[in-house]
Amino acid sequence: MTEDTLRSVNPATGELLAEWPIDDEASVTATVERARVVASFWRELGFDGRKQALLRWASYLVRNTDELTELIHKENGKPAEDAYLELMLVLEHIDWAAKNAKRALAPKRVSPGPFMANHEAVVEHPPLGVVGVIGPWNYPIYTPTGSVAYALAAGNTVVFKPSEYTTSIGVWYARSFALANPQLPGGILTAVTGFGATGAALVTSGVDKIAFTGSTPTGKRIMAAAAETLTPVLLECGGKDAAIVAHDADVSAAADAIAWAAMANSGQTCVGTERVYVDETVYDRFLAELKSKLDNLKPGSGADASYGPMTMPKQIDLVREHIADALERGGRALVGGLESVGDRFIGPVVLIDTPEDSRAVTEETFGPTLTVRKVKSVDEAVELTNASEFGLASTVFSKSHGMEIGRRLRVGATSINAPLSFGAISALPFGGTGASGIGRIHGEEGLREFTRTHSFARQRFAIPGMALLSFGRKASTVAVIRRVIGLKHGRHS
């Protein structure tokens, strides 16, 4: 590797896949400037024109499914079927953003109220301009699409910095938009490549907003850097998501869902389940069901693998540390253990009797591990779920009380009786609270994240003698207003 080269490798084998240039501050700034030049064209294309461009992009992705999913399999490591499911979600979100932006962002008339009845009041949501998106490696096209597609549909151009671990995927993804729309000028969606310094350069490049997905510490640094220029940020940071299994849950279905939510993608999912709180009346049955679901799961890179390798090598050491800490502090391994941690792959690990202040419970592990705790009641489960500094998402299993329990949780999204369903419903906004971030992607709120609110009050006609905002107003006018105010607001006690 040279100073200006980034090497892309297969995490399952170490095979070199490609080399990419490292964009420095000047290169990033130049890319943003090109995006700004074309931003007015993209904005003036209007909702209908942008819709057609986005739908052409989705069609291009479908036509090139095999190439893209194979690239995801090689560079990210996940099985080809999982890569296809990720693409499916991407297509759904592009389609929703393209088809709903006009309705969600069109100018809206609001009531001016009785004292401003001679005015027309309108709220508009124009685009910001150029949006910088810094994406993750675990879902290298699905997660950034929540920002990229919605920002584009709202009328912004986008500069995308993919993770250094999935650079080839990110470049392919960005280029595919231009290939799908050869009649459009370049620069509407472009990628810059590199390590953390490239992302830092994008934050300070003059973009009109930064959308970041990644760890909480990195999110804090991005927010601090953006604060220097008051550049707004959207941060989707880590999670330590909990599942609650109530006394009336379908235990077998809960175990199946949690096994997948915890272990799929090698546990490298921000909304993956990492903690489980189970009512004591169904605890033993749940453990037995969970163990049976996991006994035959095996990581690997072949067609028969349940999930793939750890994409980021240094994460393996963190997973090992969390397991070791839990075992040293009295936890027990129901499934797997330290011996499950290999050089590239980690087998499923389930820890029980783990102290709530252990690292495996308090810190994001981001590996195929799970802690399970017996609780006496839903109240205890809710209290423990909310004790985390993170508040991204959650899952509740209950035949009769799912919504009731979910409403008590301090999180941004809750799936009931199924794993992670909110991520596949494009109309639902997604994002966290606390250490899990700021802002929302997806849905109408996700579209509005990439606009600025502009309020208009237009006087349609003057009312003689009613010019309140004037030094020429009359005392008699104020006297009338005082009587009206008394009648309107002074009768409640």
C-alpha positions as CSV (number, residue, x, y, z in Angstrom):
1,M,0.0,0.0,0.0
2,T,1.2,3.5,-0.9
3,E,0.4,6.7,0.8
4,D,-2.3,7.6,-1.7
5,T,-3.8,4.1,-2.2
6,L,-6.6,2.3,-0.4
7,R,-6.6,-1.5,-0.7
8,S,-10.0,-3.3,-0.8
9,V,-9.8,-6.9,0.4
10,N,-12.1,-9.9,0.8
11,P,-12.6,-10.2,4.6
12,A,-13.1,-14.0,4.3
13,T,-9.9,-14.7,2.5
14,G,-7.7,-11.5,2.5
15,E,-7.7,-11.5,-1.3
16,L,-7.0,-8.1,-2.9
17,L,-10.1,-6.9,-4.8
18,A,-9.1,-3.4,-5.9
19,E,-7.1,-0.3,-5.1
20,W,-8.6,3.1,-4.8
21,P,-7.1,6.6,-4.5
22,I,-7.3,8.5,-1.3
23,D,-9.1,11.8,-1.7
24,D,-7.4,14.5,0.2
25,E,-9.0,17.8,1.4
26,A,-8.5,19.5,-1.9
27,S,-10.0,16.6,-3.9
28,V,-13.0,16.5,-1.6
29,T,-13.6,20.2,-1.8
30,A,-13.4,20.0,-5.6
31,T,-16.0,17.2,-5.7
32,V,-18.3,19.2,-3.5
33,E,-17.9,22.3,-5.7
34,R,-18.8,20.2,-8.8
35,A,-21.9,18.9,-6.9
36,R,-22.9,22.5,-6.1
37,V,-22.6,23.6,-9.8
38,V,-25.1,21.0,-10.8
39,A,-27.3,21.4,-7.7
40,S,-29.5,24.1,-9.4
41,F,-30.1,21.9,-12.4
42,W,-31.1,19.0,-10.2
43,R,-33.4,21.2,-8.1
44,E,-35.1,22.8,-11.1
45,L,-35.7,19.4,-12.6
46,G,-38.6,19.2,-10.1
47,F,-40.2,16.4,-8.3
48,D,-41.4,14.6,-11.4
49,G,-38.1,14.8,-13.2
50,R,-36.2,13.6,-10.2
51,K,-38.7,10.8,-9.7
52,Q,-38.0,9.5,-13.2
53,A,-34.2,9.6,-12.6
54,L,-34.5,7.8,-9.3
55,L,-36.7,5.1,-10.8
56,R,-34.3,4.6,-13.7
57,W,-31.6,4.1,-11.1
58,A,-33.6,1.5,-9.4
59,S,-34.2,-0.3,-12.7
60,Y,-30.5,-0.2,-13.4
61,L,-29.8,-1.9,-10.1
62,V,-32.3,-4.6,-10.8
63,R,-30.7,-5.3,-14.2
64,N,-27.3,-5.5,-12.6
65,T,-28.4,-7.5,-9.5
66,D,-25.9,-10.3,-10.0
67,E,-22.9,-8.1,-10.4
68,L,-23.8,-5.9,-7.4
69,T,-24.7,-8.8,-5.0
70,E,-21.5,-10.7,-5.9
71,L,-19.5,-7.5,-5.2
72,I,-21.2,-7.2,-1.8
73,H,-20.5,-10.8,-1.1
74,K,-16.8,-10.5,-1.9
75,E,-16.1,-7.1,-0.3
76,N,-18.5,-7.1,2.7
77,G,-18.5,-10.9,3.2
78,K,-22.2,-11.5,3.7
79,P,-23.9,-14.4,1.9
80,A,-25.2,-13.7,-1.6
81,E,-28.8,-14.2,-0.5
82,D,-28.3,-11.6,2.3
83,A,-26.8,-9.2,-0.2
84,Y,-29.9,-9.6,-2.4
85,L,-32.2,-8.9,0.6
86,E,-30.2,-5.8,1.2
87,L,-30.7,-4.7,-2.4
88,M,-34.4,-5.4,-2.1
89,L,-34.7,-2.9,0.7
90,V,-32.6,-0.4,-1.3
91,L,-35.1,-0.6,-4.2
92,E,-38.1,-0.2,-1.9
93,H,-36.6,2.9,-0.3
94,I,-35.6,4.5,-3.7
95,D,-39.1,3.8,-5.0
96,W,-40.8,5.3,-1.9
97,A,-38.7,8.4,-1.8
98,A,-39.1,9.0,-5.5
99,K,-42.9,8.6,-5.5
100,N,-43.7,10.4,-2.2
101,A,-41.3,13.4,-2.2
102,K,-43.8,15.6,-4.1
103,R,-46.7,14.9,-1.7
104,A,-44.5,15.2,1.4
105,L,-42.6,18.3,0.4
106,A,-45.0,20.3,-1.7
107,P,-46.0,23.8,-0.5
108,K,-48.7,23.6,2.2
109,R,-51.2,26.3,3.1
110,V,-51.8,26.8,6.8
111,S,-54.4,28.9,8.6
112,P,-53.3,32.5,9.2
113,G,-55.6,32.8,12.2
114,P,-58.4,35.4,12.7
115,F,-56.1,38.4,13.3
116,M,-54.1,37.8,10.1
117,A,-57.1,36.7,8.0
118,N,-56.0,39.0,5.2
119,H,-52.8,37.0,4.7
120,E,-52.0,33.8,2.9
121,A,-49.7,31.5,5.0
122,V,-47.6,28.9,3.2
123,V,-44.9,26.5,4.4
124,E,-42.3,25.4,1.8
125,H,-39.5,22.8,2.0
126,P,-36.7,23.7,-0.5
127,P,-33.6,21.5,-0.7
128,L,-30.5,22.4,1.2
129,G,-28.1,22.2,-1.7
130,V,-25.3,19.7,-1.3
131,V,-25.5,16.8,1.2
132,G,-22.5,14.9,2.4
133,V,-23.2,11.2,3.3
134,I,-20.7,9.1,5.3
135,G,-21.7,5.5,5.1
136,P,-21.0,2.3,7.0
137,W,-19.6,-1.0,5.9
138,N,-22.1,-3.4,7.5
139,Y,-25.0,-2.6,5.1
140,P,-23.0,-0.7,2.5
141,I,-25.9,0.1,0.2
142,Y,-29.0,-0.1,2.3
143,T,-28.0,2.2,5.1
144,P,-26.6,5.1,2.9
145,T,-29.7,4.8,0.7
146,G,-31.8,6.1,3.7
147,S,-29.9,9.4,3.3
148,V,-28.8,9.3,-0.4
149,A,-32.2,8.5,-2.0
150,Y,-34.1,10.8,0.3
151,A,-31.7,13.7,-0.2
152,L,-31.8,13.3,-4.0
153,A,-35.6,13.0,-4.0
154,A,-35.8,16.3,-2.0
155,G,-33.7,18.0,-4.6
156,N,-30.2,17.9,-3.2
157,T,-27.0,16.7,-4.9
158,V,-25.0,14.2,-2.8
159,V,-21.3,13.5,-2.2
160,F,-21.0,10.0,-0.7
161,K,-18.0,8.7,1.3
162,P,-18.3,4.9,1.7
163,S,-16.4,3.0,4.4
164,E,-12.8,2.1,3.6
165,Y,-13.9,-1.5,4.1
166,T,-16.5,-1.4,1.4
167,T,-15.1,1.2,-1.0
168,S,-15.6,-0.8,-4.2
169,I,-19.3,-1.3,-3.3
170,G,-19.7,2.5,-2.6
171,V,-18.0,3.5,-5.9
172,W,-20.1,1.1,-7.9
173,Y,-23.3,2.3,-6.1
174,A,-22.6,6.0,-6.9
175,R,-21.5,5.4,-10.5
176,S,-24.6,3.4,-11.1
177,F,-26.8,6.5,-10.8
178,A,-24.9,8.2,-13.6
179,L,-24.9,5.0,-15.7
180,A,-28.7,4.8,-15.3
181,N,-29.1,8.5,-16.3
182,P,-26.6,9.2,-19.0
183,Q,-28.7,12.2,-20.2
184,L,-28.1,14.0,-16.9
185,P,-25.0,16.0,-16.1
186,G,-22.4,14.4,-13.8
187,G,-22.0,15.3,-10.2
188,I,-25.6,14.7,-8.9
189,L,-24.3,11.7,-7.0
190,T,-20.5,11.2,-6.6
191,A,-18.2,9.2,-4.3
192,V,-15.0,10.2,-2.6
193,T,-12.8,7.5,-1.3
194,G,-10.4,7.2,1.6
195,F,-10.1,6.7,5.4
196,G,-11.2,8.8,8.3
197,A,-9.4,11.9,7.1
198,T,-11.4,11.9,3.8
199,G,-14.6,11.8,5.9
200,A,-13.3,14.6,8.1
201,A,-12.6,16.7,4.9
202,L,-16.2,16.1,3.7
203,V,-17.5,17.4,7.0
204,T,-15.6,20.7,6.6
205,S,-15.9,21.0,2.8
206,G,-18.8,23.4,2.8
207,V,-21.6,20.9,2.4
208,D,-25.0,22.0,3.6
209,K,-25.6,18.9,5.8
210,I,-23.7,15.8,6.9
211,A,-25.5,12.5,7.3
212,F,-23.3,10.0,9.1
213,T,-23.8,6.3,10.1
214,G,-21.2,4.8,12.4
215,S,-20.0,4.7,16.0
216,T,-21.1,7.1,18.7
217,P,-17.5,8.4,19.4
218,T,-17.0,9.2,15.7
219,G,-20.5,10.8,15.5
220,K,-19.5,13.1,18.4
221,R,-16.3,14.1,16.6
222,I,-18.3,14.8,13.4
223,M,-20.8,16.9,15.3
224,A,-18.0,18.9,17.0
225,A,-16.3,19.6,13.7
226,A,-19.6,20.5,12.0
227,A,-20.4,22.9,14.8
228,E,-17.5,25.2,13.8
229,T,-19.6,26.2,10.7
230,L,-23.0,25.3,12.2
231,T,-23.4,22.7,9.5
232,P,-26.4,20.6,10.5
233,V,-25.9,16.9,11.1
234,L,-27.9,13.7,11.0
235,L,-26.3,11.0,13.1
236,E,-27.3,7.4,13.1
237,C,-24.9,5.9,15.7
238,G,-24.6,2.7,17.6
239,G,-27.2,0.6,19.4
240,K,-27.5,-2.0,22.1
241,D,-30.9,-3.1,21.2
242,A,-33.0,-5.2,23.5
243,A,-35.8,-7.7,23.0
244,I,-38.4,-8.3,25.6
245,V,-40.1,-11.7,25.7
246,A,-43.3,-11.4,27.7
247,H,-45.2,-14.2,29.5
248,D,-47.7,-14.4,26.7
249,A,-45.2,-14.5,23.9
250,D,-45.1,-17.2,21.2
251,V,-41.8,-18.5,22.6
252,S,-40.8,-20.5,19.6
253,A,-41.4,-17.7,17.2
254,A,-39.6,-15.3,19.5
255,A,-36.5,-17.5,19.7
256,D,-36.4,-17.9,15.9
257,A,-36.7,-14.1,15.4
258,I,-34.1,-13.3,18.0
259,A,-31.7,-15.9,16.7
260,W,-31.8,-14.2,13.3
261,A,-31.8,-10.6,14.6
262,A,-28.7,-11.4,16.8
263,M,-26.6,-13.5,14.4
264,A,-27.5,-12.4,10.9
265,N,-24.7,-10.4,9.1
266,S,-22.4,-11.9,11.8
267,G,-24.1,-9.7,14.3
268,Q,-22.9,-6.6,12.5
269,T,-26.2,-4.8,12.5
270,C,-26.9,-1.5,14.4
271,V,-30.4,-2.6,15.2
272,G,-29.5,-6.2,15.8
273,T,-30.6,-7.7,19.1
274,E,-27.8,-7.8,21.6
275,R,-29.8,-8.1,24.9
276,V,-32.8,-10.2,25.7
277,Y,-35.0,-9.9,28.8
278,V,-37.3,-12.9,29.3
279,D,-40.2,-13.4,31.7
280,E,-39.3,-16.0,34.3
281,T,-42.4,-18.1,33.4
282,V,-41.1,-18.8,29.9
283,Y,-37.4,-18.4,30.5
284,D,-36.3,-22.0,30.5
285,R,-38.5,-22.8,27.4
286,F,-37.0,-19.8,25.6
287,L,-33.4,-20.9,26.3
288,A,-34.2,-24.4,25.0
289,E,-35.8,-23.0,21.8
290,L,-33.0,-20.5,21.2
291,K,-30.3,-23.1,21.6
292,S,-32.0,-25.4,19.1
293,K,-32.2,-22.5,16.6
294,L,-28.5,-21.8,16.9
295,D,-27.0,-25.2,17.2
296,N,-26.6,-25.7,13.5
297,L,-25.6,-22.1,12.5
298,K,-22.2,-21.8,11.1
299,P,-20.3,-18.8,9.6
300,G,-18.4,-19.1,6.4
301,S,-17.9,-17.9,2.9
302,G,-19.5,-20.8,1.0
303,A,-23.1,-21.1,-0.3
304,D,-24.1,-23.1,2.8
305,A,-22.9,-20.5,5.3
306,S,-25.4,-19.1,7.8
307,Y,-23.6,-15.8,7.8
308,G,-20.2,-14.4,6.8
309,P,-17.0,-13.2,8.3
310,M,-16.3,-10.2,10.5
311,T,-15.9,-7.4,7.9
312,M,-13.7,-5.2,10.1
313,P,-10.8,-7.3,11.6
314,K,-10.3,-5.2,14.7
315,Q,-13.9,-5.8,15.8
316,I,-12.9,-9.4,16.4
317,D,-10.8,-8.4,19.4
318,L,-13.6,-6.3,20.9
319,V,-16.0,-9.3,20.6
320,R,-13.5,-11.5,22.3
321,E,-13.0,-8.9,25.1
322,H,-16.7,-8.7,25.8
323,I,-17.1,-12.5,26.0
324,A,-14.1,-12.8,28.3
325,D,-15.4,-10.0,30.6
326,A,-18.8,-11.6,30.9
327,L,-17.4,-15.0,31.7
328,E,-14.9,-13.6,34.2
329,R,-17.7,-11.8,36.0
330,G,-19.9,-14.9,36.5
331,G,-21.7,-15.2,33.2
332,R,-22.1,-18.6,31.5
333,A,-22.1,-19.5,27.9
334,L,-25.3,-21.3,26.8
335,V,-24.0,-21.4,23.2
336,G,-20.4,-21.1,22.1
337,G,-17.8,-19.2,24.1
338,L,-14.3,-17.9,23.7
339,E,-13.5,-20.8,21.5
340,S,-16.1,-19.5,19.0
341,V,-13.9,-16.5,18.1
342,G,-11.6,-17.3,15.1
343,D,-9.3,-15.2,13.0
344,R,-12.0,-14.2,10.5
345,F,-15.2,-15.9,11.6
346,I,-17.1,-16.0,15.0
347,G,-19.6,-18.7,15.8
348,P,-22.8,-17.9,17.7
349,V,-22.4,-17.0,21.3
350,V,-25.2,-16.8,23.9
351,L,-24.3,-15.6,27.4
352,I,-26.6,-16.0,30.4
353,D,-26.3,-14.8,34.1
354,T,-24.2,-11.9,32.8
355,P,-24.1,-8.8,35.1
356,E,-25.9,-5.8,33.8
357,D,-22.8,-3.6,34.2
358,S,-20.5,-6.0,32.2
359,R,-19.2,-4.8,28.8
360,A,-21.3,-7.4,27.0
361,V,-24.4,-5.6,28.3
362,T,-23.4,-1.9,28.3
363,E,-21.3,-1.6,25.2
364,E,-22.1,-2.2,21.6
365,T,-20.5,-5.6,20.7
366,F,-21.4,-5.7,17.0
367,G,-20.7,-9.4,16.7
368,P,-22.8,-12.7,16.8
369,T,-23.3,-12.6,20.5
370,L,-26.3,-12.3,22.7
371,T,-27.0,-11.8,26.5
372,V,-30.2,-13.3,28.0
373,R,-31.5,-12.4,31.4
374,K,-34.5,-13.7,33.4
375,V,-36.8,-11.0,34.7
376,K,-39.8,-11.2,37.1
377,S,-42.0,-8.9,35.1
378,V,-42.4,-6.7,32.1
379,D,-41.8,-3.7,34.4
380,E,-38.3,-5.0,35.2
381,A,-37.7,-5.7,31.5
382,V,-38.7,-2.2,30.5
383,E,-36.5,-0.7,33.3
384,L,-33.4,-2.7,32.1
385,T,-34.1,-1.9,28.5
386,N,-34.2,1.8,29.2
387,A,-31.1,1.8,31.4
388,S,-28.8,1.8,28.4
389,E,-27.3,5.0,27.1
390,F,-28.3,3.8,23.6
391,G,-31.8,4.1,22.3
392,L,-31.9,3.0,18.7
393,A,-34.5,0.2,18.4
394,S,-36.1,-2.7,20.2
395,T,-38.3,-5.7,19.8
396,V,-41.2,-6.9,21.9
397,F,-42.8,-10.4,21.8
398,S,-46.3,-10.5,23.3
399,K,-49.6,-11.8,22.0
400,S,-51.7,-9.2,23.7
401,H,-49.6,-6.3,25.1
402,G,-46.9,-5.6,22.4
403,M,-47.9,-2.0,21.7
404,E,-48.5,-1.2,25.4
405,I,-45.0,-2.5,26.3
406,G,-43.4,-0.8,23.2
407,R,-44.7,2.6,24.1
408,R,-42.8,2.5,27.4
409,L,-39.4,2.1,25.7
410,R,-37.0,5.0,25.2
411,V,-36.1,4.1,21.6
412,G,-36.6,5.3,18.1
413,A,-38.3,2.2,16.7
414,T,-39.9,-0.9,18.0
415,S,-40.8,-4.1,16.1
416,I,-43.5,-6.3,17.6
417,N,-43.6,-10.1,17.2
418,A,-41.1,-10.0,14.3
419,P,-37.5,-9.0,13.9
420,L,-36.5,-5.5,12.7
421,S,-39.7,-5.0,10.6
422,F,-39.5,-1.2,10.8
423,G,-36.4,-1.1,8.6
424,A,-38.3,-2.6,5.7
425,I,-41.3,-0.2,5.9
426,S,-40.2,2.8,3.9
427,A,-42.9,5.1,5.3
428,L,-41.6,4.7,8.9
429,P,-39.0,7.2,10.0
430,F,-35.9,5.6,11.5
431,G,-33.4,6.9,14.0
432,G,-32.5,6.8,17.6
433,T,-32.3,8.7,20.9
434,G,-29.5,9.3,23.4
435,A,-26.1,7.9,22.3
436,S,-27.8,6.4,19.3
437,G,-28.0,9.6,17.4
438,I,-29.9,12.6,16.1
439,G,-32.4,13.0,13.3
440,R,-34.4,10.6,11.2
441,I,-34.1,8.8,7.8
442,H,-36.9,7.1,5.8
443,G,-40.5,8.3,5.5
444,E,-41.7,11.8,5.3
445,E,-39.5,12.9,8.2
446,G,-36.5,11.5,6.3
447,L,-37.4,13.6,3.3
448,R,-37.7,16.7,5.4
449,E,-34.3,16.1,7.0
450,F,-32.8,17.2,3.7
451,T,-34.7,20.4,3.3
452,R,-35.0,23.8,5.0
453,T,-38.3,25.1,6.2
454,H,-39.3,28.4,4.6
455,S,-42.4,30.2,5.9
456,F,-44.3,32.7,3.8
457,A,-46.9,35.2,5.0
458,R,-48.3,37.1,2.0
459,Q,-50.8,40.0,2.6
460,R,-53.5,39.6,0.1
461,F,-55.4,42.8,0.8
462,A,-55.3,45.6,3.4
463,I,-58.0,46.0,6.0
464,P,-58.7,49.7,6.6
465,G,-57.9,50.7,10.2
466,M,-56.5,47.3,11.1
467,A,-52.8,48.0,10.5
468,L,-51.5,46.6,13.8
469,L,-47.9,46.4,12.8
470,S,-47.6,50.1,12.1
471,F,-46.7,53.3,14.1
472,G,-49.9,54.7,12.6
473,R,-52.2,52.2,14.3
474,K,-55.2,53.8,16.2
475,A,-56.1,53.4,19.9
476,S,-59.6,52.5,18.8
477,T,-58.3,49.5,16.8
478,V,-56.3,48.3,19.9
479,A,-59.5,48.6,22.0
480,V,-61.4,46.4,19.6
481,I,-58.6,43.9,19.6
482,R,-58.6,43.8,23.4
483,R,-62.3,43.0,23.5
484,V,-61.9,40.2,20.9
485,I,-59.0,38.7,22.8
486,G,-61.0,38.7,26.0
487,L,-63.8,36.8,24.3
488,K,-61.5,34.4,22.5
489,H,-59.0,33.5,25.2
490,G,-60.3,34.8,28.6
491,R,-63.2,32.5,29.2
492,H,-61.4,29.4,30.3
493,S,-60.8,28.5,34.0
